Amino acid sequence: MEEKGAAAVAASGEPGAAAAAAEEEAAMKVVVAVDASEESLRALAWALDNVIGRRRAGGVSVVVLHAQHGADHFVYPVAAHAVAYAPTSAIESMRKAQEEISRKVVSRALDVCKQREVNAMGAIVEGDAKEAICQAVEEMHADMLVLGSRGLGKIKRAFLGSVSDYLVHHACCPVLVVKPTKPHDK
């Protein structure tokens, strides 16, 4: 995993927000991990309504965190047992596309915060989501991590792995996993 550190994004969605704002003192720092899924936005909304909304008087700092995969890990098969790394131009193109997607994910999450009148910072880390989020919450000295769950079954979770399971066991702070809503069958 190649970690590039957290890139700060202001509540307005602009990159390069002041580092001092990210280290702003608060009674509680809540990091909410988001991706492009509806489950992660639902987890953010739930946290804003049920955790942050109830602690406003006591002070709370909210960081919306997104982990993007490293673009330099892409390989493709060229023969039966051979692989080749993607050309530098392709890697750069993938990196730019991923950065744009990451900015949109964080911007969408920050919009949810604005709608609920909650000031929040955005951060983007690069690497495997499990490890990158775990390291970021430690570096940010988070008091709580909130994330959504896709609701994978036992078999899919065993093969694909679960970011939420990993973070529950390895994060340095309490982890709140917001489960997906179940469709109501009639």
ZAPAKE-987762 format. One record per residue (C-alpha): residue in three letters; x, y, z. Coordinates in steps of 0.02 Angstrom, whole numbers, padded with zeros to 5 digits, always signed. Each point is the difference from the previous one (the first is absolute). Layout:
N
ALAXYZ...
//
This chain:
186
MET+00000+00000+00000GLU+00064+00170-00044GLU-00065+00131+00119LYS+00002+00179-00058GLY-00079+00074+00156ALA-00164+00090+00017ALA-00038+00138-00123ALA-00108+00131+00083VAL-00156+00064-00086ALA-00097+00146+00073ALA-00187-00009+00032SER-00020+00098-00162GLY+00080-00147-00090GLU+00161+00094-00041PRO+00164-00097+00014GLY+00142+00065+00107ALA-00096+00058+00153ALA+00110+00063+00141ALA+00079-00136+00104ALA-00036+00100+00155ALA-00186-00019-00031ALA+00020-00189-00007GLU+00082+00002+00171GLU-00133+00113+00075GLU-00030-00043+00181ALA-00169-00076+00038ALA-00075-00102+00139MET-00023-00148-00118LYS+00070-00039-00174VAL-00112-00111-00104VAL+00068-00070-00164VAL-00129-00065-00123ALA+00070-00112-00138VAL-00091+00021-00165ASP+00008-00073-00173ALA-00114+00012-00152SER-00131-00116+00075GLU-00170+00048+00066GLU+00039-00099+00158SER+00143+00116+00044LEU-00107+00156-00025ARG-00136-00079+00106ALA+00129-00033+00136LEU+00055+00182-00011ALA-00179+00063+00014TRP-00032-00117+00147ALA+00156+00060+00089LEU-00044+00182-00030ASP-00175-00026+00069ASN+00038-00117+00144VAL+00178+00033+00056ILE+00053+00173-00054GLY-00171+00082+00014ARG-00015-00053+00183ARG+00175+00063+00047ARG-00002+00173-00079ALA-00004+00088+00168GLY+00154-00098+00057GLY+00097+00034-00159VAL+00039-00123-00136SER+00117-00002-00148VAL-00053-00098-00155VAL+00119-00067-00132VAL-00068-00084-00156LEU+00133-00124-00058HIS+00014-00088-00168ALA+00130-00131-00046GLN+00045-00016-00183HIS+00097-00147-00071GLY+00177+00033-00056ALA+00010+00016-00189ASP+00174-00072-00009HIS-00055-00177+00042PHE-00084-00040-00166VAL+00063-00147-00102TYR-00074-00090-00147PRO+00031-00174-00073VAL+00103-00009-00160ALA+00023-00190-00015ALA-00046-00159+00089HIS+00112+00031+00151ALA+00065+00174-00029VAL-00060+00169+00055ALA+00051+00176-00044TYR-00020+00160+00094ALA-00105+00135-00078PRO+00097+00134-00094THR+00041+00159+00096SER-00122+00102-00105ALA-00140-00122+00040ILE+00042+00005+00185GLU-00001+00190-00001SER-00167+00001-00090MET-00072-00123+00128ARG+00070+00104+00143LYS-00083+00158-00066ALA-00166-00090-00023GLN+00010-00072+00176GLU+00041+00170+00074GLU-00152+00075-00087ILE-00112-00141+00063SER+00070+00022+00176ARG-00033+00187-00004LYS-00180-00032-00055VAL-00027-00130+00137VAL+00065+00118+00135SER-00096+00148-00074ARG-00162-00101+00001ALA+00029-00048+00182LEU+00040+00179+00049ASP-00163+00054-00083VAL-00093-00120+00116CYS+00088+00085+00146LYS-00047+00174-00064GLN-00182-00052-00018ARG+00000-00046+00185GLU+00095+00159+00044VAL+00153-00094+00063ASN+00174+00068-00036ALA+00114-00137-00063MET+00171-00024-00075GLY+00037-00120-00141ALA+00153-00111-00019ILE+00059-00119-00134VAL+00126-00138+00032GLU+00077-00118-00126GLY+00024-00185+00022ASP-00097-00155+00049ALA-00158+00064+00084LYS+00019-00108+00155GLU+00178+00051+00038ALA-00012+00180-00061ILE-00153+00038+00107CYS+00076-00087+00150GLN+00159+00102-00015ALA-00093+00163-00033VAL-00111-00013+00155GLU+00155-00032+00104GLU+00092+00150-00073MET-00155+00110+00023HIS-00020-00057+00182ALA-00181-00041-00036ASP-00116-00033+00145MET-00122-00100-00108LEU-00006-00074-00175VAL-00167-00019-00087LEU-00025-00099-00160GLY-00134-00092-00095SER-00013-00184-00036ARG-00049-00073-00167GLY-00084-00146+00087LEU+00100-00137-00085GLY-00048-00178+00042LYS+00122-00113+00092ILE+00068-00080-00159LYS+00028+00162-00095ARG+00076+00080+00154ALA+00121-00148+00017PHE+00058+00015-00181LEU-00005+00188-00024GLY+00046+00054+00174SER-00092+00133+00095VAL+00067+00173+00032SER-00117+00022+00147ASP+00051-00167+00079TYR+00184+00045-00018LEU-00023+00173+00076VAL-00104-00064+00145HIS+00148-00110+00048HIS+00147+00113-00045ALA-00049+00184+00018CYS+00072+00093+00150CYS-00169+00075+00046PRO-00180-00060+00021VAL-00081-00046-00166LEU-00184+00022-00036VAL-00062-00102-00148VAL-00168+00056-00071LYS-00085-00153-00074PRO-00098+00013-00163THR-00188+00010+00006LYS-00087-00161-00046PRO-00134+00007-00133HIS-00171-00033+00072ASP-00081-00148-00088LYS-00189-00001-00005
//
